[in-house]
Amino acid sequence: MTTAALRDSSTYSPVTSGPAPTRRIASIDIVRGLVVVLMAIDHVRVYAGVPAGGPTYGVFFTRWITHFVAPAFVFLAGTAAFLYGQRVGDRKALSRFLVTRGLWLVLLELTVIRAAWTFNFDYAHYMLGGVIWMIGWCMVLMAAVIHLPMKAIAIGSLAVIIGHNATAAIPRFGDVVSATSVGKILYGGGSIPGDDGPFFILFVLVPWIAVMAAGYAFGPVMQMTPERRRSICLRIGIGATVAFVLLRGLDVYGDPNHWRQRASLLSFLATAKYPASLLFLLMTLGPTLILLALVENARGPVASKLETFGKVPFFYYLLHIPVIHVAAIVVSVVREGTVNPWLFTNFPLAPGPQPDGYRWSLSLLYLVWAIVIVVLYFACRWYARVKAASKSPLLSYL
């Protein structure tokens, strides 16, 4: 954050004497809607058998553009938690909500979402700690974090984001965090229990908990006047993007992948996501905040449709995986005359190679993605209307 933004947010304290009226902030919904639409590209890619990046520009950027999804989603989840706290006017109520919603997300990741990915019930041999798992546990941790002074949350989250790559300089740190299940969940990632366990941790908690906490500390900015918050978003976003370019150019700190070893544009942009490096987060969050500023006054049919997705992002998430999976089955029948059994193996980390000749072209991948988005739009529009008309607190969990 800039000095002014940090000062504004660090001295802010959520109200505790009663709920405060709030309105939805359209720019948040638009950006959130855009990132979930981009997310579907990557998940269609999984079923298309297209590799996660390189060597061609088309394949690389098909994956790279989706890197913005998790950072934006986690950061804005923190901001949404702050704004929800303002609505309920009670920090204890916010803590209860974060714990219950977080555990609910973890449960869904390990049951409904896992089955949607695979269309099988081979739970004994394959489980995945994916992005929803990570967001869920970060929410549980945030239930405690929100009781800290806002200044401590802001400074602490930035310190973790900036400094966590310094662990690379600690002798045998990687071996230590990989030696236990807790270490793998927090930072190391990988299979548990042991190296051949059925549960694979894809998204670790550090530094993602810091990203969510930073989003929470950013919450007061989003309650400022549109002109003020637009200015702050632009300054922070441009500053983070410039910092990425400068630090990446030096190639000394902030990412384990040293691009100068094979200098190219693709190498420069190929920052580490698992776990998310400082440079990965600067590369993605900087432009996200710039976009948040640019769409402050966005109007028109495209903005309206993105806003619809952004109002019900978790409903979208739960629905988009089985819809994409069914679409892949339809493509398999059209192309091969039958349903390829590979589509019922364990995604997205399917064991063994894909069948010969299965891989889709990028044009087919994007065609299926576009059709899926149209189908999801009508479903999300319906649910957004239901949610807006209902007063049931249960709908806040979907």
C-alpha positions as CSV (number, residue, x, y, z in Angstrom):
1,M,0.0,0.0,0.0
2,T,1.0,3.6,-0.4
3,T,1.8,5.5,2.8
4,A,-1.5,7.4,2.7
5,A,-3.6,4.3,2.0
6,L,-1.9,2.4,4.9
7,R,-2.5,5.3,7.2
8,D,-6.1,5.5,6.2
9,S,-6.8,1.8,6.7
10,S,-4.6,1.2,9.7
11,T,-6.4,3.8,11.8
12,Y,-9.8,2.4,10.9
13,S,-11.7,0.2,13.3
14,P,-14.8,-1.8,12.4
15,V,-17.9,-0.8,14.2
16,T,-19.0,-2.9,17.1
17,S,-22.1,-1.2,18.3
18,G,-24.5,-2.2,15.5
19,P,-24.9,-2.9,11.8
20,A,-24.0,-0.2,9.3
21,P,-25.9,0.0,6.0
22,T,-23.8,-0.9,3.0
23,R,-24.3,-1.2,-0.7
24,R,-22.7,-3.6,-3.0
25,I,-19.7,-2.1,-4.7
26,A,-20.1,-2.8,-8.4
27,S,-16.3,-2.6,-9.2
28,I,-15.7,-5.5,-6.9
29,D,-18.4,-7.6,-8.5
30,I,-17.2,-6.8,-12.0
31,V,-13.6,-7.7,-11.2
32,R,-14.6,-10.8,-9.4
33,G,-16.9,-11.7,-12.3
34,L,-14.1,-11.3,-14.8
35,V,-11.7,-13.5,-12.8
36,V,-14.2,-16.4,-12.4
37,V,-14.9,-16.2,-16.2
38,L,-11.1,-16.5,-16.8
39,M,-10.9,-19.3,-14.3
40,A,-13.1,-21.5,-16.6
41,I,-10.4,-21.3,-19.3
42,D,-8.0,-23.1,-17.1
43,H,-10.5,-25.7,-16.1
44,V,-11.5,-26.4,-19.6
45,R,-7.8,-26.7,-20.4
46,V,-7.6,-29.5,-17.8
47,Y,-10.2,-31.6,-19.6
48,A,-8.7,-30.6,-23.0
49,G,-5.4,-32.3,-22.2
50,V,-3.5,-29.0,-22.9
51,P,-0.4,-28.6,-20.8
52,A,-0.1,-26.0,-18.2
53,G,2.1,-23.5,-20.1
54,G,4.6,-23.5,-22.9
55,P,6.3,-24.1,-25.1
56,T,4.2,-22.0,-27.6
57,Y,2.8,-18.5,-26.8
58,G,-0.7,-19.7,-27.3
59,V,-0.5,-22.5,-24.7
60,F,1.6,-20.4,-22.3
61,F,-0.8,-17.5,-22.2
62,T,-3.9,-19.8,-22.1
63,R,-2.5,-20.8,-18.7
64,W,-0.9,-17.4,-17.7
65,I,-4.0,-15.3,-18.0
66,T,-5.7,-17.5,-15.4
67,H,-3.0,-16.8,-12.9
68,F,-4.8,-13.7,-12.0
69,V,-7.8,-15.7,-10.6
70,A,-6.6,-17.0,-7.2
71,P,-4.8,-13.8,-6.1
72,A,-7.8,-11.6,-7.0
73,F,-10.3,-14.0,-5.5
74,V,-8.5,-14.4,-2.2
75,F,-7.7,-10.7,-1.9
76,L,-11.3,-9.7,-2.6
77,A,-12.5,-12.4,-0.2
78,G,-10.7,-10.5,2.5
79,T,-12.2,-7.2,1.4
80,A,-15.7,-8.9,1.3
81,A,-15.1,-10.1,4.9
82,F,-14.4,-6.6,6.0
83,L,-17.5,-5.2,4.3
84,Y,-19.7,-8.0,5.7
85,G,-18.3,-7.1,9.2
86,Q,-19.5,-3.6,8.6
87,R,-23.0,-4.9,7.7
88,V,-23.4,-7.0,10.8
89,G,-21.6,-4.5,13.1
90,D,-20.2,-7.2,15.4
91,R,-16.7,-8.6,15.2
92,K,-17.8,-11.8,17.1
93,A,-20.6,-12.4,14.6
94,L,-18.0,-11.9,11.8
95,S,-15.7,-14.4,13.4
96,R,-18.5,-17.0,13.7
97,F,-19.4,-16.5,10.0
98,L,-15.8,-16.9,8.9
99,V,-15.4,-20.1,10.8
100,T,-18.6,-21.7,9.7
101,R,-18.2,-20.6,6.1
102,G,-14.6,-21.6,6.0
103,L,-15.3,-25.1,7.3
104,W,-18.2,-25.4,4.9
105,L,-15.9,-24.6,2.0
106,V,-13.4,-27.2,3.2
107,L,-16.1,-29.8,3.4
108,L,-17.4,-29.0,-0.1
109,E,-13.9,-29.2,-1.5
110,L,-13.4,-32.7,-0.2
111,T,-16.8,-34.0,-1.2
112,V,-18.9,-32.3,-3.8
113,I,-16.1,-30.5,-5.7
114,R,-13.9,-33.5,-5.7
115,A,-16.6,-35.7,-7.2
116,A,-17.4,-33.0,-9.8
117,W,-13.8,-33.0,-11.0
118,T,-13.6,-36.7,-11.4
119,F,-17.1,-38.2,-11.7
120,N,-15.8,-41.0,-9.6
121,F,-15.8,-41.8,-5.9
122,D,-12.3,-43.1,-5.5
123,Y,-11.8,-41.1,-2.3
124,A,-9.4,-43.7,-0.9
125,H,-6.8,-43.0,-3.6
126,Y,-7.3,-39.4,-4.5
127,M,-8.1,-36.2,-2.7
128,L,-7.1,-32.6,-3.5
129,G,-6.5,-29.6,-1.3
130,G,-7.3,-27.1,-4.0
131,V,-8.2,-23.4,-4.0
132,I,-11.5,-23.7,-2.2
133,W,-9.7,-25.8,0.5
134,M,-7.2,-23.0,0.9
135,I,-9.8,-20.3,1.0
136,G,-11.8,-22.2,3.6
137,W,-8.9,-22.6,6.0
138,C,-7.8,-19.0,5.4
139,M,-11.3,-17.9,6.5
140,V,-11.0,-19.9,9.6
141,L,-7.7,-18.3,10.4
142,M,-9.1,-14.9,9.6
143,A,-11.7,-15.4,12.3
144,A,-8.8,-14.8,14.8
145,V,-6.9,-12.3,12.7
146,I,-9.7,-9.8,12.5
147,H,-9.5,-9.2,16.3
148,L,-6.0,-7.6,15.8
149,P,-5.6,-3.9,15.3
150,M,-6.0,-2.9,11.7
151,K,-2.5,-1.5,11.6
152,A,-1.1,-4.9,12.7
153,I,-3.1,-6.7,10.1
154,A,-1.9,-4.4,7.3
155,I,1.7,-4.5,8.3
156,G,1.8,-8.2,9.2
157,S,0.2,-9.3,5.9
158,L,2.6,-7.2,3.8
159,A,5.5,-8.5,5.8
160,V,4.5,-12.1,5.1
161,I,3.9,-11.4,1.4
162,I,7.2,-9.6,0.9
163,G,9.3,-11.8,3.2
164,H,8.2,-15.4,2.9
165,N,10.5,-16.1,0.0
166,A,13.4,-15.4,2.3
167,T,12.9,-18.9,3.7
168,A,14.9,-20.1,0.7
169,A,18.0,-18.8,2.4
170,I,17.3,-21.0,5.5
171,P,19.3,-24.2,5.3
172,R,17.1,-27.3,4.9
173,F,13.9,-25.3,5.3
174,G,12.3,-27.1,2.4
175,D,13.2,-30.5,3.9
176,V,11.8,-29.5,7.2
177,V,8.4,-28.2,6.0
178,S,8.1,-31.3,3.7
179,A,8.8,-33.7,6.6
180,T,5.3,-33.3,8.3
181,S,1.8,-33.0,7.1
182,V,1.4,-29.7,8.9
183,G,4.4,-28.3,7.1
184,K,3.1,-29.4,3.8
185,I,-0.3,-27.8,4.5
186,L,1.2,-24.5,5.6
187,Y,4.0,-24.0,3.0
188,G,5.5,-27.1,1.5
189,G,2.6,-28.7,-0.5
190,G,2.7,-32.3,-1.7
191,S,1.1,-35.6,-0.8
192,I,0.1,-36.5,2.8
193,P,0.5,-38.7,4.7
194,G,4.0,-39.3,3.5
195,D,5.2,-38.8,-0.1
196,D,2.7,-41.3,-1.5
197,G,-0.4,-40.3,0.4
198,P,-3.8,-40.0,-1.4
199,F,-4.3,-36.4,-0.3
200,F,-2.4,-33.9,-2.4
201,I,-2.0,-30.3,-1.1
202,L,-2.0,-28.0,-4.1
203,F,-2.7,-24.7,-2.4
204,V,-0.8,-24.1,0.8
205,L,-1.8,-21.5,3.4
206,V,1.3,-19.3,3.3
207,P,1.3,-16.7,1.8
208,W,-2.4,-16.9,0.9
209,I,-3.6,-16.1,4.4
210,A,-1.5,-12.9,4.2
211,V,-3.2,-12.1,0.8
212,M,-6.6,-12.5,2.4
213,A,-5.6,-10.4,5.4
214,A,-4.2,-7.7,3.1
215,G,-7.6,-7.7,1.4
216,Y,-9.3,-7.3,4.7
217,A,-7.0,-4.3,5.6
218,F,-7.8,-2.9,2.2
219,G,-11.5,-2.9,3.1
220,P,-11.7,0.7,4.5
221,V,-10.4,2.0,1.1
222,M,-13.4,0.5,-0.6
223,Q,-15.7,2.5,1.7
224,M,-14.1,5.8,0.6
225,T,-15.7,8.0,-2.1
226,P,-15.4,6.4,-5.6
227,E,-12.8,9.1,-6.7
228,R,-10.6,8.5,-3.6
229,R,-10.7,4.7,-3.8
230,R,-10.0,4.8,-7.5
231,S,-7.0,7.0,-6.9
232,I,-5.6,4.7,-4.2
233,C,-6.3,1.5,-6.3
234,L,-4.4,3.0,-9.2
235,R,-1.4,4.1,-7.1
236,I,-1.1,0.7,-5.3
237,G,-1.7,-1.2,-8.5
238,I,0.8,0.7,-10.6
239,G,3.3,0.6,-7.7
240,A,3.0,-3.2,-7.4
241,T,3.3,-3.7,-11.1
242,V,6.4,-1.5,-11.4
243,A,7.9,-3.4,-8.4
244,F,7.3,-6.7,-10.2
245,V,9.1,-5.5,-13.3
246,L,12.1,-4.1,-11.4
247,L,12.5,-7.1,-9.0
248,R,12.0,-9.6,-11.8
249,G,14.5,-7.7,-13.9
250,L,17.1,-8.0,-11.1
251,D,16.3,-11.7,-10.8
252,V,17.7,-11.8,-7.3
253,Y,14.8,-12.2,-4.9
254,G,11.1,-13.0,-4.9
255,D,10.8,-16.1,-7.0
256,P,12.6,-19.5,-7.2
257,N,12.4,-19.5,-11.0
258,H,15.4,-17.5,-12.3
259,W,14.4,-16.3,-15.8
260,R,17.9,-15.2,-16.9
261,Q,19.0,-18.8,-17.1
262,R,16.9,-19.0,-20.3
263,A,16.1,-15.3,-21.0
264,S,12.8,-14.8,-22.8
265,L,9.4,-13.1,-22.3
266,L,7.9,-16.4,-21.3
267,S,10.6,-17.1,-18.7
268,F,10.2,-13.6,-17.4
269,L,6.5,-14.1,-16.8
270,A,6.8,-17.7,-15.5
271,T,6.7,-17.0,-11.8
272,A,5.9,-19.6,-9.2
273,K,2.3,-20.3,-8.1
274,Y,2.8,-23.3,-5.9
275,P,3.5,-21.8,-3.4
276,A,2.8,-18.3,-4.6
277,S,5.9,-16.3,-4.7
278,L,6.2,-12.5,-4.0
279,L,6.7,-11.9,-7.7
280,F,3.7,-14.0,-8.7
281,L,1.6,-11.9,-6.3
282,L,3.0,-8.6,-7.5
283,M,2.5,-9.7,-11.1
284,T,-1.2,-10.5,-10.6
285,L,-2.4,-8.3,-7.8
286,G,-0.9,-5.1,-9.3
287,P,-3.0,-5.3,-12.5
288,T,-6.0,-6.5,-10.5
289,L,-6.0,-3.3,-8.5
290,I,-5.5,-1.2,-11.6
291,L,-8.5,-3.0,-13.1
292,L,-10.5,-2.4,-10.0
293,A,-9.9,1.4,-10.5
294,L,-10.6,1.3,-14.2
295,V,-14.0,-0.4,-13.8
296,E,-15.2,2.0,-11.1
297,N,-17.6,3.7,-13.5
298,A,-18.0,0.8,-15.9
299,R,-21.4,0.5,-17.5
300,G,-23.0,-1.4,-20.4
301,P,-23.9,-5.0,-21.2
302,V,-20.4,-6.6,-20.7
303,A,-20.0,-4.9,-17.3
304,S,-23.5,-5.9,-16.3
305,K,-22.9,-9.6,-17.2
306,L,-19.6,-9.7,-15.4
307,E,-21.3,-8.1,-12.4
308,T,-23.9,-10.9,-12.4
309,F,-21.1,-13.5,-12.2
310,G,-19.4,-11.5,-9.5
311,K,-22.5,-11.4,-7.3
312,V,-22.6,-15.2,-7.0
313,P,-19.0,-16.4,-7.4
314,F,-19.2,-19.5,-5.2
315,F,-22.4,-20.7,-6.9
316,Y,-20.6,-20.2,-10.2
317,Y,-17.6,-22.2,-8.9
318,L,-19.7,-25.1,-7.7
319,L,-21.6,-25.3,-11.0
320,H,-18.8,-24.6,-13.5
321,I,-16.7,-27.8,-12.8
322,P,-19.5,-30.3,-13.5
323,V,-20.7,-28.3,-16.5
324,I,-17.2,-28.3,-18.0
325,H,-16.8,-32.0,-17.2
326,V,-20.1,-32.8,-19.0
327,A,-19.0,-30.6,-22.0
328,A,-15.8,-32.6,-22.2
329,I,-17.8,-35.8,-22.3
330,V,-19.9,-34.4,-25.2
331,V,-16.8,-33.4,-27.1
332,S,-15.4,-36.9,-26.5
333,V,-18.5,-38.5,-28.0
334,V,-18.5,-36.1,-31.0
335,R,-14.7,-36.6,-31.7
336,E,-14.3,-40.3,-30.8
337,G,-17.8,-41.8,-31.0
338,T,-17.6,-42.8,-27.3
339,V,-16.8,-41.4,-23.9
340,N,-13.1,-41.6,-23.3
341,P,-12.4,-43.4,-19.9
342,W,-9.7,-40.9,-19.2
343,L,-12.4,-38.4,-18.4
344,F,-13.3,-40.5,-15.3
345,T,-9.8,-40.6,-13.9
346,N,-8.6,-38.3,-11.1
347,F,-8.5,-34.7,-12.2
348,P,-6.8,-32.3,-12.2
349,L,-3.8,-34.5,-11.3
350,A,-4.7,-37.5,-13.3
351,P,-2.3,-40.4,-13.0
352,G,-0.5,-41.4,-16.1
353,P,-0.5,-39.9,-19.6
354,Q,-3.6,-38.9,-21.5
355,P,-4.6,-41.2,-24.4
356,D,-2.8,-40.7,-27.7
357,G,-4.5,-38.1,-29.9
358,Y,-6.8,-36.9,-27.2
359,R,-5.5,-33.3,-26.8
360,W,-7.8,-30.6,-28.1
361,S,-6.8,-27.7,-30.3
362,L,-6.8,-24.3,-28.6
363,S,-9.6,-23.2,-30.9
364,L,-11.8,-26.1,-29.6
365,L,-10.8,-25.3,-26.0
366,Y,-11.9,-21.6,-26.4
367,L,-15.1,-22.6,-28.2
368,V,-16.1,-25.0,-25.4
369,W,-15.2,-22.3,-22.8
370,A,-17.4,-19.7,-24.6
371,I,-20.4,-22.1,-24.7
372,V,-19.9,-23.0,-21.0
373,I,-19.8,-19.3,-20.0
374,V,-23.1,-18.7,-21.8
375,V,-24.8,-21.6,-20.0
376,L,-23.4,-20.5,-16.7
377,Y,-24.5,-16.9,-17.2
378,F,-28.2,-17.8,-17.3
379,A,-27.8,-20.0,-14.2
380,C,-26.0,-17.3,-12.3
381,R,-28.5,-14.6,-13.4
382,W,-31.3,-16.8,-12.0
383,Y,-29.5,-17.5,-8.7
384,A,-28.5,-13.8,-8.3
385,R,-32.2,-12.9,-8.5
386,V,-33.2,-15.6,-6.0
387,K,-30.5,-14.5,-3.6
388,A,-31.4,-10.8,-3.9
389,A,-35.0,-11.5,-3.2
390,S,-34.4,-13.9,-0.3
391,K,-33.7,-12.9,3.3
392,S,-32.4,-16.3,4.3
393,P,-28.9,-16.1,5.8
394,L,-28.2,-19.6,4.5
395,L,-27.8,-18.3,1.0
396,S,-24.7,-16.4,2.2
397,Y,-23.0,-19.8,2.2
398,L,-23.5,-20.3,-1.5
